[in-house]
Amino acid sequence: MSPAAGGSDARPSIDTFAAVAMVGLTFFWGLNQVAVKVSNVGYNPIFAVLLRSAIACVLVYLWCRYRRIPIFRRDGTLIAGIAAGVLFGAEFALIFLGLDFTTAARGALMVNTMPFWVLLGAHFMLGERMTLQKFAGLVLAFSGVALVFSDRLSLPDASAIWGDLMCLAAGILWAATTLVIKGSRLSGASAEKTLLYQLVVSAIIVVPFLPLAGPLLRDPTALATGSLLFQAVFIVAFTYVLWFWLMRRYPASALSNFAFLTPAFGVLCGGVLLNEPLSIRIFLALALVIAGLLVVNRPVRRTPPAP
């Protein structure tokens, strides 16, 4: 399923297939926070990042060979690809480490502030002017973040604040990766090549940090191992490529309207599957983040020119 395949068959609007696919993707991306928590029980978080990237890298490479997608052609993307890979590796190292301390629900809210950091970065770095409407969405979202930090009932312990901060920093790095891709020649490269840059570089750069998270193996049960494989095989090697394919085939602005579902699913999965404490403040924070995303992604009405 090469993203390039949709280039000559682009759709002007979202159809039923795209809507169902986006609901499914956002559900699994929210569930991913739970999967990370489970795999951390069995594996050193940094080692889990390395294994996840390495396994997914092999699968995406085999997919490229099968579809004959060129990935070694010189196209001027090497420097940007390495930069995106470094940011991607640091992002997931922080997510995995952060979820060692905080809950999946709180982590999901922090990581999914990414669209708002992209909005800020695009304003200052890419010349995409921020409207009053988008600024209002930004204020709503970060009110939600402040509410999370003020909530003591959903804290597993005092050290969870450090996990929250690491997940928040991961959201910033995710946004930085997006800005690097948008502002470089990677924006014209195939999704598979862009993803491979991130997987290869991330697997390499985390190696020196392995000793910082303790022994490589903690309690590698079948559940922890299955959770890690779920992330590598399904989340990274399948859903990321599907996401890029949808981005090539459907309007990006319409797809982005589904972004609010990811933190919602993350909070709910954490509560249902891990029995995490969900206070009223967490739900209020979720509502504020969702409201911010809806405001940011709402099309701006333009006044028609006078006849």
Sequence and secondary structure as in RCSB ss.txt:
>XXXX:A:sequence
MSPAAGGSDARPSIDTFAAVAMVGLTFFWGLNQVAVKVSNVGYNPIFAVLLRSAIACVLVYLWCRYRRIPIFRRD
GTLIAGIAAGVLFGAEFALIFLGLDFTTAARGALMVNTMPFWVLLGAHFMLGERMTLQKFAGLVLAFSGVALVFS
DRLSLPDASAIWGDLMCLAAGILWAATTLVIKGSRLSGASAEKTLLYQLVVSAIIVVPFLPLAGPLLRDPTALAT
GSLLFQAVFIVAFTYVLWFWLMRRYPASALSNFAFLTPAFGVLCGGVLLNEPLSIRIFLALALVIAGLLVVNRPV
RRTPPAP
>XXXX:A:secstr
  GGGGGGG  SS  HHHHHHHHHHHHHHHHHHHHHHHHHHHB HHHHHHHHHHHHHHHHHHHHHHHT   SS  
S HHHHHHHHHHHHHHHHHHHHHTTTS HHHHHHHHTTHHHHHHHHHHHHS     HHHHHHHHHHHHHHHHHHH
  TT SSTTHHHHHHHHHHHHHHHHHHHHHHHTSGGGGS HHHHHHHHHHHHHHHTGGGGGGG  SBS   HHHH
HHHHIIIIIIIIIIHHHHHHHHHHS HHHHHTTTTHHHHHHHHHHHHHH     HHHHHHHHHHHHHHHHHHS  
       
